[in-house]
Amino acid sequence: MSGAKEGKKPARRVALRRAGAASREGAAAAAVVNPQTGGENTVASAQKRKEYTNIEDVWKDFKKSGDKELRNVLIEKYLPLVRYIAERLLSKLPQNIELDDLTSAGIFGLMDAIEGFDLTRGVKFETYCTTRIRGAILDELRSLDWVPRIVRNKANRVEAAWKGLEMEFGRVPTDSEMAERLLMSLPEYEELLREASAITIVSLTDKASDDHGSKTLRKIDLLENKKQLDPEDELKKKEITEFITKGLNRKERLIMILYYYEDLTMREIGATLNLSESRVCQLHSRIIFRLRNQLKRYQTELLS
C-alpha cells in the first residue's frame, strides 16, 4: 500500500503542475486557433475581453453563461492571490515542499471558489476564495503526508503539553509531569511518545545552514563516518608514540613492536633477534621501566 501511494504522488504532482501551467496561461489556453476558421476564434475572444471595463461585469456574465473563457479571465485576475497564499504557507513548511506544487493546488481551490461564488450574498470574492484556496493547499499537503493524521494529532498533544509545562516551570518537564498533564499513566505516556516520534523524519538532501561560509552543504555531508578514524586522535597517538619512544634504540623499538603490535611471544622475538628468551624478557622489563618513568615526568605536558 505504501509503495502504491508513493507511486501515485509523483503522478499527482505532475498533474497539478500541468493544471497550474494551463491556468496561468489563461486566455492563451482558452482562445485556441481553429484551423477551419483561420483564427477567427482567437480574434473574437480578444474582442470579447476588450468589451469589459471592470471585473463585476465579467462576474455577472460568467454566472449567467458559465463561459469558460470568462472563467479563465477571473482565474488570471485572482492568480496573484493564490501565489500570495502559497508563499505564506511555504514559509512554515519543510524545504522539500515546492512553491509550484502549492500554487497548482491553490489554483484548483480558486476554480472551485469561482464556480461556487454567489454574487447575491454581498461578500467580497477575495474573502470567500481565501479560505477555499488555503483549504485546497492544505488538502494537497495532507495527501502528500506519509504520517497518518492520528499520529500527527498525538505529536501535537505532546508538543503542546511540553511547551505549557516548560513555560509554567521555567525548565524542561519530567516524564512524570508530562504524564500528569496529559491525564495518563507513565507507561501510557511512554507509549504515546513512541507513537508520536514516528513523525520525526529528516531529508538528508536538505541544505544545512552554514553561517560561517558561503559553501552549500547538505545534511548528509555533515554526518559522522563511524568507520573512519578520527584524524585528530590518530595524530595525537602518533605524537605521543614518537615522544615516549624517542629514547629507545633500534633493538628496543623492535622488541616493543613485535610484542605489542605483532603479538609475538618472548621466545619468538628471541628467535627473530638471535637472543635468548630470558634476555628478551630482561630488555622488555627495562624498556617498560624507562617508559613508565618518562611518562610520569611528562604527564602534564602529554595530557594538555
N, C-alpha and C positions, 0 to 999 in steps of 0.2 A: 504493500500500500504506500509506504513512504517513497519507494522508488518511482511508482507511477505518479505520485503527487509531485515529486521533484521534476519528473519529465514534463509535466504539464506547465510548470511555472515559466520556463523559457519561452514556450509557445505563446503563453498568455501575454508575456511581456512584449513579444514581437507584435502580437495583435494590437496591444494597447498603443505601442509606438506608431504603428501604421495608422491607427484610427486618429491619433493625435496629429500626425502629419497631415492627414487628409482634412481634418477640421481646420487646422491652421491655414491651409491653402484657401479655405472658404469659397469665395466666388469662383476661383480658378477650377475647383473641383466640380462646382455646380454648373458652370457655364461651359459644357463640353461642346466642341465644334461638331456639328452634324455634317458628315460628308455629302449627304444628299441636298442639304440646304446651303452648302457653301459658306458656313459660318454665320448664318442668319440668327441662330440661337444665341451665339455669343454677343452679337450686336444688340439683339433685343433685350438680353439680360442686362447689359450695361446701361441701356436706355431706361430700363425699369428701375434700376438702382438710382439713377440720377433724378428720378421724379421725387424721391423722398428727401425732405429737408430736415426732418427730426425723427428720432427713434420711436416716438409714440405712434407715428403713422405706420411704421414698419410693424410694430406690435399689433395694431388693430387689424391690418390686412392679413398678417400671418394667422391670427386667431380666427379670421373669417374663412381663409382659403387653405391654410395648412401648407402653403407653398414651401418646398424645401429650399429654394433659393433665398427666400426671406429668412428662413431659419438659419442659413449659413451667414447671412448678414448680421443676425443677432449674435451668433457664435463669435464672429470676428469682433463685434463690439465689446463683448464681455470676456474675451480671451485674456487680456491683461489681468483681470481679477483672478482668473484661475491660476495663472503663474504666481501672482502675489501670495495666494493662499498656500500654494505648493511650496514656495520658498520659506514661508513662515513655519510650516510643518517640518521641512527638511532640516532646519537649524536644530531641531530636537531629536533627530534620528541618527542612527549609526552611519558611518561613512560609506557602507556598501549600498545604501539606497541612493538611487539616481533621481535627479530632478525631472528628467523626461518621463520616467515611469509615473511619478506623482502627477505631473501635468496631464499626461494621457488619461489617467484615471479620473482626474478632475474634469476633463472635457466631457466624459460620459455623464458625470453628475450635472454639468451645465446643460447638456442636451435634454436630460430628464427634467431639469428645472424649467427650461424653456417650454417644453411640451405641457407641463403641469401648472404653469403660472396662470393665475386668474386675475385679469385686469380689473374686475368689478370689486375686488376686495380693498382697493386703495392702498396697497402695500408696495413699497419700492422693491423693484426686482432685485437689486443688489443685496438687500436684506434677506430676501427669500432664498436666493440662489447660493448665498454663502454657506448656509447650513447644508444644502444638498451637495455642493462641491466638496466641502470638508468631509461629509459622510461618505461620499464615493471614494475619496482618497483613503480614508481610514478602513473602509471595507476591503480595498485592494491590499493595504498593508496587512490586514488580518489574514487574507488568503495566502500571502507570501510568508507568514509567520509559521515556523515549524513547531512552535510550542503551543500546546492546547491552551484554550482560554482559562480553564480551571486552574492550571498550573500557574499561569500568569497572575490570576487573582490571588492565589496563595502567596506568591512572591510579593505582591503589593501589600498584603496584610502584614507580612513580616517586616517589610521596609517601613511602613507607616508606624508600626509599634516601636521599631528600633529608634526612629527619629524622635518620636514622642518621649520615650524614656531618656534618650540622650539629652534632650533639651530640659527635661524635668530634673535630672540628677546632675547634669553637667559632667558626665563621664560615660564610658561605654557600659551599657547594661549587661548584667549577667544573664545566663540561660534561665535561671530560676525566675528572675524578674520579668523576662520576656514571656515565659510560660504563664505567669500570673496575669500579666496584662492581656494575653490572648485567651484567658479563661480555659486553660488546658493543663494537663499534667506535663511533667518534664519529658517523659518518653514520647508523648504525643507531639510536643513542641519539636523534639529532635527529628521525629518522622516528618513533620511539616517542613522543617528546614532542609531535609534531604530532598523532598519533592520540589521545593521551591528552587533549589540550587540547579535544577535541570535547565533553567533558562539562561544560565551563565554560559555564554559562548563568545569566543573571540576569533575574528578572522586574522590569520597570520599574514595575509597580504595587505592589511590596512597599513596606512602610513603611520609611523611613530613620530610623536612630537619631539623635535630636536631644537632646543633653544640655544645651543652652543655653536651651531654651524648651519650652513645652507644645504648640506648634503641631505638628500632624501633617503630615508631608511624605512624598511618595512619591519613589522614586529618580528617576523621570522629571522631577520638579520641580527636581532638583539638577543636571541635565545642562547643560553649557555650550552656548549657542547660538552656533555658529561664525560665522553670518551676521550676528549683531548686533554692533554696535560696542561696545567697552568704554567705559562711561561715564566711568571714571576717566582713561583715556587721552585721550578727547576733551576732558575738562575741562583736563587738563594742556596739551594742544596749544593750546586756546583761551587759557589764561592766558599761555603763552609768546608766542603771536602778538600778544596785546594789549600785552605788556610791551615787545617789541622794536619795535613799530610806533607806540608812543605819541608818539614824537618826529617822526613824518612828517606833512607837511601833506596836504591832500586830494588834490592832484595826484600827489604821490609815492605815496600809497597806491593810487591808481587805476592808476598805471603798474605797480606790483607785482601787483595783482590781474589786470589784463588780460594781463600777460606770463606769470605763473606759474599762474594758475587758468583763464584763458580761452584760453591758448595762442595769443595773437595775436603777430604779428611786430612789430618796431620800426616798420616803415612803417605797418602797420595802426593801431598805437597812436597814431602821429603824426597820421594822418588823423582819428582819433577826437577827439584833443585839440587839433587845429589847430596841431600842432608839426611841425617837420622831423624826419626820421629821425635826423639827427646829434644834434639836441637831445635827443631821447628817449634815445639811447644815452648821452649825457653825464649826463643825470639818473639813469639806471639805474645807471651806474658809481658816481656819487656816493652813491646810496642804499645800494648794496651795501657800499661802503667804510665808511659810518657804522654800518651794522648789524653788520658784522664786528667793528669796534672795540667796539661796545656789548655784543656777546655775550662777547667776551674779558673785558671789565670785570666782567660779572655772571655769569660762567660757573659759579663755585662756588655762587652763590645759586640759579641755574636748575636745576642738577643735584641739589641737596639735596632 
